[in-house]
Amino acid sequence: MSVTTDQATVAHMFDSVAPRYEILTDVISLGQDRRWRRLAVDALEVGPGDAVLDVAAGTGASSAALARTGATVTAIDISPGMMAQGRLNHKHVNFVIGDAESLPFDDGVFDAVTAFFGLRTMPDPQRVLAEMFRVTKPGGRIVVCELSTPPWPVLRFAHRVWMGRVMPVIARFSTDPASYTYLTQSIIAWPGPTTVAQWMVDAGWRGVRFNRLTGGIVTLHWGHR
């Protein structure tokens, strides 16, 4: 689960890294983040006429990928700094500052909901999944794309070396290098995909499945209401 329960601290941390967040994400993932987003967007199966909510959207890179399908996309995040950067970067996305644990939307208003790399930073990810369920129309879809720990020993070792040795060096180019220590800890603390899948089922989602990507560095979960 999350390594912190202080929402204000998390919001401030993301405010501090917002200016270079998308660039460093691309560098740290060796460009794989674009592939992961593409696969997640394909799994969501949205297009023109669909209303999509992107939860914990950060600067909106995932929201922009969704908007390119022709869907109408609303991005929500608790960090004003990330939202401000998102508005500069992505003009065709509606950015809303808000708490994912208490979404400021009516019941059943979205055709699909997503969370890209943000669910693990939530104090109560199960509550977030329940809120995502609440605002989704019957028959609507969910995709959660989240960083995870590879299940295979060799890859898990390489992943830990990357997290512990390489990421801190790259993070020096961030506007707040210390924040990336938290992000690394949140990945290590995040439970396995079977636990996350069960959380989704408990929140009401049906047909829940998951697929490990890039050797398990990322896990893609999906389901429907």
C-alpha positions, 0 to 999 in steps of 0.5 A, spaced: 500 500 500 501 507 499 508 509 503 504 515 506 498 517 508 499 525 508 495 527 502 498 534 503 505 532 503 504 528 496 501 534 493 507 538 495 512 533 492 508 532 485 508 540 485 515 540 486 517 535 480 512 538 475 516 542 470 520 536 468 516 530 470 514 528 463 521 528 461 524 524 467 519 519 466 521 518 459 528 517 461 527 513 467 523 508 463 527 508 457 522 510 453 517 504 455 512 509 458 509 511 451 508 504 449 505 502 456 500 508 455 499 506 448 497 499 450 493 501 456 489 506 451 488 500 446 485 496 452 480 501 454 477 501 447 474 508 447 473 513 441 469 519 439 463 520 443 466 517 450 467 521 456 473 518 460 476 520 467 483 520 468 485 519 475 491 521 478 493 524 472 499 528 473 501 532 468 496 529 463 501 525 458 496 519 459 490 524 458 493 526 452 494 519 449 486 518 451 484 524 447 488 522 441 482 517 440 477 522 439 474 521 446 473 527 451 478 527 457 477 529 464 484 529 468 483 530 475 489 530 480 490 533 487 497 537 485 495 544 483 503 544 480 502 538 476 495 540 473 498 547 471 503 544 467 498 539 464 494 545 462 501 548 458 502 541 455 496 538 453 490 543 450 485 538 449 484 536 456 480 538 461 484 539 468 480 539 474 484 539 481 481 534 486 481 528 491 481 521 487 478 519 494 472 523 493 471 525 486 467 531 485 462 528 479 455 525 479 454 517 479 455 514 472 457 520 468 463 517 465 464 511 459 471 509 462 476 511 467 483 510 468 489 511 473 496 511 470 501 510 475 498 514 480 494 509 484 500 506 488 501 514 491 494 514 494 493 513 502 487 508 500 487 505 493 481 501 495 477 507 496 479 510 489 477 504 486 470 504 489 470 512 487 472 510 480 466 505 480 461 510 482 462 515 477 462 510 471 456 508 467 453 501 467 457 497 462 463 502 462 470 500 463 476 501 467 484 500 466 489 501 471 496 501 469 501 501 475 508 500 476 510 493 480 516 489 482 518 483 477 516 476 479 522 473 476 528 473 481 533 475 475 529 481 473 527 483 480 534 483 482 536 488 476 529 492 477 532 493 484 539 495 482 535 500 477 531 503 482 537 503 488 543 505 483 540 508 477 534 512 478 537 517 484 542 519 479 537 521 474 533 524 479 539 529 480 536 532 474 529 533 477 527 540 480 526 536 487 531 529 487 528 527 494 521 526 491 524 520 487 526 517 493 518 517 495 516 514 488 521 509 489 519 506 495 512 507 493 513 502 487 517 497 492 511 497 497 506 496 492 502 489 492 502 484 487 497 484 481 493 479 484 491 483 490 490 489 486 485 485 482 482 483 488 481 490 490 478 491 484 473 486 484 471 488 492 470 495 489 464 492 484 468 491 478 467 485 474 471 481 468 477 483 472 484 481 469 491 483 468 497 482 464 504 483 466 508 488 461 516 488 460 517 482 465 513 485 470 515 492 471 508 494 469 502 491 470 495 492 466 489 491 470 482 492 466 475 490 467 468 493 467 462 495 471 
